[in-house]
Amino acid sequence: MRKLIAIILAISLVFPLLLSAQSAVSITSWALDRQFYIDALDQPKIYSSITSSPMIDKFLHERLGLPPETDTSELESVLKGILTTDYMRGEVSEFINALFDHLQGKTDTFAPTLDMVPLKSTLEGSQQDAFLNALVSALPACAPGQTPGFGGEGQTACKPTGVPDELLIEQVLKPALPNILSTIPDEFPLEGEFQNFQESDRWSSFLPGMAVPASIILGILVLVFIAIFTWYVTALISDASWRVRLQWLGWMLLVPAVLIFLLSFAAQSGIPAYWIRFGLDNANLSGTSIGPDLNESLRIISVSALPRVANAFQMVGGISGALAISLIFWGIATPRKKREEVE
């Protein structure tokens, strides 16, 4: 009778709890690691997507007031040269660190910024001539009655008619550039882009006074404790001898450990990459257009993160499997006891 009860408990409680606990520990090992996200985003394709022509083109037209038909390809090329890989890597790292500092309770608010100092220094230095030449080339000539400038209320940017570009650069733009750049803050705030994230406090913690990572870890520890408790109690119920109990402990642990270990191999196969691409393609087809560049960037981030995810499952599954096999052999090696001793 006790073995039947143990089998029911093992199938209905122990296996699901142990599988959930091992999965949670595996996921937590990378999901709460800020370096995991920094490494996943550290991809040349990601940086090129961030500095893609549509994004720069939109920024130029909005900030400089350029007409929609203006050809900004030369200006975009100059700006892409200024936004170097090292600069983008540093800004992505700062963004992730600011986010995790907020989630871990080190800062009260999440206020990401862009460091504009390197860009301003480059525009005042080595790239000044290239930037000004590209800027003047992109500006259309003013129409009759239109005031030269970078746009304003009711008008677009333009340059004076009849003035050579070289003269405009040397006598107007070069002297004015330092003053223009001085009006740009050294740190450009991005909190407006994350207003919904800032205003929502529901996710801030699972328990009052605890940061998100600490709350998650505490929840996982409770899950692990419940899993170990039911695992141990079920082994006690299974039989009166420790020879059998140890084998029950081993086999109950081995089954979910093998599943977790196999999951690590599945993560390294081509199956997840296929479903990631399938999901992103369906997101576009369903009307949620994320664009080809962003689509490819998300795919690269997801695929590049799979080895770390697989390693986590492999490590947890391997350790659990080794422990399970040890318990099984320990049980086999334990001498049988006489019925009278057991009873």
Legacy VTK file of the C-alpha trace (Angstrom):
# vtk DataFile Version 3.0
C-alpha trace
ASCII
DATASET POLYDATA
POINTS 343 float
0.000 0.000 0.000
2.785 2.438 0.902
4.498 1.878 -2.460
1.249 2.727 -4.263
0.947 5.938 -2.282
4.606 6.741 -3.043
4.053 6.125 -6.772
1.023 8.439 -6.804
2.944 11.143 -4.934
5.971 10.747 -7.211
3.941 11.123 -10.391
1.582 13.869 -9.222
3.908 15.960 -7.036
7.573 14.979 -6.941
8.327 14.822 -10.678
6.579 18.142 -11.516
8.107 19.926 -8.511
11.642 18.676 -9.142
11.352 19.505 -12.837
10.047 22.991 -12.033
12.743 23.588 -9.434
15.559 22.501 -11.751
14.137 24.595 -14.597
13.806 27.639 -12.337
17.372 27.326 -11.052
18.644 26.949 -14.634
16.749 29.985 -15.879
17.674 32.147 -12.895
21.382 31.534 -13.449
21.231 33.632 -16.638
17.982 35.593 -16.417
19.210 37.607 -13.400
22.734 38.077 -14.765
23.219 41.514 -16.305
26.310 40.339 -18.189
24.141 37.831 -20.046
22.154 40.656 -21.648
25.235 42.759 -22.329
26.873 39.838 -24.132
23.669 39.011 -26.040
23.385 42.595 -27.301
27.075 42.869 -28.141
26.553 42.030 -31.816
27.689 44.100 -34.834
24.296 43.546 -36.460
22.556 44.997 -33.412
24.665 48.145 -33.511
24.095 48.543 -37.239
20.358 48.148 -36.637
20.388 50.846 -33.960
22.219 53.177 -36.341
20.208 52.092 -39.377
19.376 54.612 -42.071
15.630 54.836 -41.226
16.366 55.718 -37.587
19.014 58.327 -38.424
16.855 59.688 -41.241
13.922 60.108 -38.861
16.142 61.822 -36.282
17.573 64.251 -38.864
14.207 65.226 -40.248
12.692 65.727 -36.802
15.608 67.557 -35.149
16.839 69.633 -38.082
13.466 70.279 -39.661
14.560 68.958 -43.049
11.914 68.561 -45.756
10.728 64.958 -46.298
12.244 64.795 -49.795
15.741 65.819 -48.639
18.542 63.380 -49.486
20.380 62.766 -46.206
22.491 59.783 -47.327
25.809 61.665 -47.064
24.919 63.063 -43.647
23.826 59.610 -42.486
27.163 58.160 -43.583
29.054 60.737 -41.513
26.915 60.113 -38.426
27.351 56.347 -38.744
31.105 56.887 -38.727
30.792 58.900 -35.516
28.653 56.251 -33.802
31.478 53.731 -33.471
31.114 50.156 -32.238
33.004 50.981 -29.029
30.663 53.891 -28.331
27.553 51.788 -28.958
28.918 48.947 -26.810
29.517 51.350 -23.933
26.048 52.877 -24.195
24.340 49.463 -24.300
26.317 48.393 -21.217
25.347 51.576 -19.386
21.689 51.026 -20.281
21.665 47.426 -18.997
23.545 48.412 -15.829
21.106 51.254 -15.145
18.161 48.887 -15.597
19.590 46.233 -13.269
20.598 48.841 -10.670
16.968 49.934 -10.603
15.616 46.383 -10.452
18.034 45.522 -7.642
16.966 48.559 -5.633
20.287 50.422 -5.965
18.506 53.377 -7.584
14.991 54.662 -6.978
14.272 55.489 -10.612
15.228 54.140 -14.007
16.633 57.117 -15.901
18.786 55.906 -18.806
20.847 58.499 -20.670
23.047 58.782 -23.740
26.548 60.111 -23.208
26.821 62.948 -25.720
30.337 64.075 -24.775
32.207 61.728 -27.184
29.885 62.727 -30.035
30.237 66.437 -29.335
34.015 66.109 -29.109
34.136 64.261 -32.434
31.936 66.861 -34.147
34.200 69.630 -32.886
37.327 67.735 -33.869
38.166 65.195 -36.549
34.711 64.942 -38.109
33.827 68.630 -38.097
34.547 69.322 -41.775
32.896 66.137 -43.000
29.807 66.800 -40.873
29.406 70.423 -41.943
29.961 69.625 -45.624
27.361 66.851 -45.482
24.948 69.082 -43.553
25.192 71.954 -46.026
24.840 69.565 -48.962
21.643 68.169 -47.446
20.060 71.577 -46.815
17.811 72.786 -49.661
17.969 76.367 -50.871
15.462 78.719 -49.272
12.339 79.579 -51.193
11.429 83.266 -51.697
10.411 84.730 -48.365
11.771 81.812 -46.352
14.215 82.545 -43.518
17.497 80.597 -43.621
17.991 78.312 -40.644
17.252 74.877 -39.241
13.537 75.155 -39.363
11.038 76.497 -36.929
7.345 76.785 -36.432
5.643 76.511 -39.788
8.780 76.149 -41.920
11.525 73.709 -42.797
15.303 74.060 -42.726
17.041 75.757 -45.647
20.224 77.621 -46.625
20.450 81.104 -48.172
20.221 81.253 -51.931
23.292 82.398 -53.837
25.767 81.818 -51.002
28.508 79.264 -51.808
28.548 76.257 -49.501
32.231 76.828 -48.627
31.524 80.414 -47.546
28.511 79.331 -45.513
30.596 76.714 -43.706
33.626 78.915 -42.992
31.857 82.150 -42.031
28.633 80.922 -40.454
28.543 77.286 -39.398
32.101 76.780 -38.139
32.047 79.807 -35.809
28.546 78.914 -34.607
29.148 75.175 -34.131
30.736 75.374 -30.621
27.804 77.452 -29.360
25.316 75.081 -30.984
26.991 72.053 -29.430
27.158 73.765 -26.017
23.350 73.856 -25.986
23.275 70.063 -26.261
23.418 68.452 -22.778
26.318 66.117 -21.995
23.764 63.451 -21.119
20.668 63.059 -23.254
17.825 61.620 -21.139
15.864 58.674 -22.509
13.282 58.365 -19.739
10.563 59.648 -22.076
11.014 56.517 -24.169
10.289 54.379 -21.088
7.455 56.377 -19.532
5.134 53.381 -19.212
7.930 51.409 -17.577
8.527 54.237 -15.110
4.893 54.765 -14.197
4.074 51.101 -13.584
4.870 50.009 -10.038
2.998 46.719 -10.082
6.060 44.763 -11.210
8.513 46.506 -8.852
8.566 43.672 -6.310
6.693 40.553 -5.363
7.123 41.285 -1.667
7.085 44.745 -0.041
10.562 46.094 0.593
12.303 43.594 -1.681
13.834 44.207 -5.090
12.746 42.126 -8.063
15.767 39.762 -8.196
15.608 39.117 -4.454
11.879 38.404 -4.672
12.427 35.974 -7.548
15.277 34.194 -5.757
13.194 33.905 -2.585
10.314 32.419 -4.572
12.633 29.887 -6.202
14.124 28.935 -2.837
10.630 28.257 -1.522
9.910 26.124 -4.594
13.167 24.192 -4.127
12.394 23.618 -0.436
8.903 22.292 -1.230
10.322 20.048 -3.967
13.028 18.617 -1.681
10.531 18.113 1.139
8.025 16.188 -1.008
10.889 14.245 -2.639
12.250 13.164 0.756
8.863 12.408 2.312
7.839 10.297 -0.687
11.049 8.274 -0.317
10.269 7.708 3.370
6.792 6.501 2.474
8.045 4.168 -0.258
9.661 1.625 2.055
10.902 1.031 5.589
14.502 0.275 4.567
17.047 2.893 3.554
18.293 0.622 0.806
15.009 1.110 -1.047
14.545 4.702 0.055
17.901 5.764 -1.385
17.048 4.159 -4.697
13.695 5.904 -4.717
15.453 9.216 -4.063
17.816 8.537 -6.940
15.219 7.451 -9.504
12.803 10.260 -8.640
15.601 12.780 -9.146
17.063 11.114 -12.229
13.941 11.393 -14.398
13.616 15.229 -14.287
17.423 15.566 -14.380
17.539 13.650 -17.664
14.767 15.834 -19.100
16.643 19.011 -18.118
19.875 17.621 -19.541
18.155 16.713 -22.833
16.653 20.195 -22.926
20.186 21.614 -23.044
20.881 19.645 -26.236
17.559 20.760 -27.713
18.498 24.399 -27.026
21.717 23.966 -29.017
19.984 22.323 -31.962
18.363 24.190 -34.812
14.867 23.741 -33.392
14.749 26.904 -31.217
16.246 29.031 -34.016
13.531 27.796 -36.371
10.713 28.622 -33.952
12.251 32.008 -33.141
12.268 32.913 -36.831
8.761 31.468 -37.229
7.461 33.595 -34.330
9.077 36.795 -35.601
7.755 36.223 -39.113
4.252 35.617 -37.753
4.500 38.802 -35.693
4.937 40.722 -38.945
2.139 38.842 -40.678
-0.289 39.451 -37.801
-0.079 43.196 -38.283
2.539 43.882 -35.616
5.130 45.179 -38.054
8.546 45.317 -36.405
10.520 45.893 -39.587
13.137 43.676 -41.222
16.101 45.223 -39.364
14.517 44.835 -35.931
13.265 41.370 -36.892
16.779 40.246 -37.776
18.223 41.900 -34.660
15.805 40.081 -32.363
16.619 36.814 -34.095
20.364 37.375 -33.663
19.955 38.271 -29.974
17.829 35.190 -29.307
20.078 32.777 -31.195
23.279 34.182 -29.665
21.816 33.703 -26.179
20.966 30.022 -26.721
24.450 28.617 -25.881
24.406 30.286 -22.454
20.860 29.031 -21.857
21.857 25.520 -22.929
24.914 25.546 -20.652
22.727 26.434 -17.673
20.353 23.540 -18.315
23.280 21.210 -18.950
24.990 22.178 -15.697
21.881 21.785 -13.517
20.827 18.580 -15.286
24.333 17.131 -15.024
24.716 17.899 -11.319
21.245 16.574 -10.527
21.848 13.475 -12.630
25.186 12.779 -10.936
23.541 13.124 -7.522
20.692 10.831 -8.595
23.059 8.120 -9.854
25.085 8.383 -6.641
21.955 7.855 -4.555
20.943 4.858 -6.666
24.331 3.160 -6.288
24.418 4.101 -2.613
21.104 2.339 -2.184
22.298 -0.718 -4.109
25.467 -0.863 -2.030
23.554 -0.631 1.228
23.333 -4.115 2.805
19.951 -5.721 3.037
18.568 -5.964 6.546
16.591 -8.779 8.018
12.833 -8.302 8.208
12.958 -8.254 12.005
15.517 -5.421 11.973
13.501 -3.445 9.495
10.285 -3.840 11.429
LINES 1 344
343 0 1 2 3 4 5 6 7 8 9 10 11 12 13 14 15 16 17 18 19 20 21 22 23 24 25 26 27 28 29 30 31 32 33 34 35 36 37 38 39 40 41 42 43 44 45 46 47 48 49 50 51 52 53 54 55 56 57 58 59 60 61 62 63 64 65 66 67 68 69 70 71 72 73 74 75 76 77 78 79 80 81 82 83 84 85 86 87 88 89 90 91 92 93 94 95 96 97 98 99 100 101 102 103 104 105 106 107 108 109 110 111 112 113 114 115 116 117 118 119 120 121 122 123 124 125 126 127 128 129 130 131 132 133 134 135 136 137 138 139 140 141 142 143 144 145 146 147 148 149 150 151 152 153 154 155 156 157 158 159 160 161 162 163 164 165 166 167 168 169 170 171 172 173 174 175 176 177 178 179 180 181 182 183 184 185 186 187 188 189 190 191 192 193 194 195 196 197 198 199 200 201 202 203 204 205 206 207 208 209 210 211 212 213 214 215 216 217 218 219 220 221 222 223 224 225 226 227 228 229 230 231 232 233 234 235 236 237 238 239 240 241 242 243 244 245 246 247 248 249 250 251 252 253 254 255 256 257 258 259 260 261 262 263 264 265 266 267 268 269 270 271 272 273 274 275 276 277 278 279 280 281 282 283 284 285 286 287 288 289 290 291 292 293 294 295 296 297 298 299 300 301 302 303 304 305 306 307 308 309 310 311 312 313 314 315 316 317 318 319 320 321 322 323 324 325 326 327 328 329 330 331 332 333 334 335 336 337 338 339 340 341 342
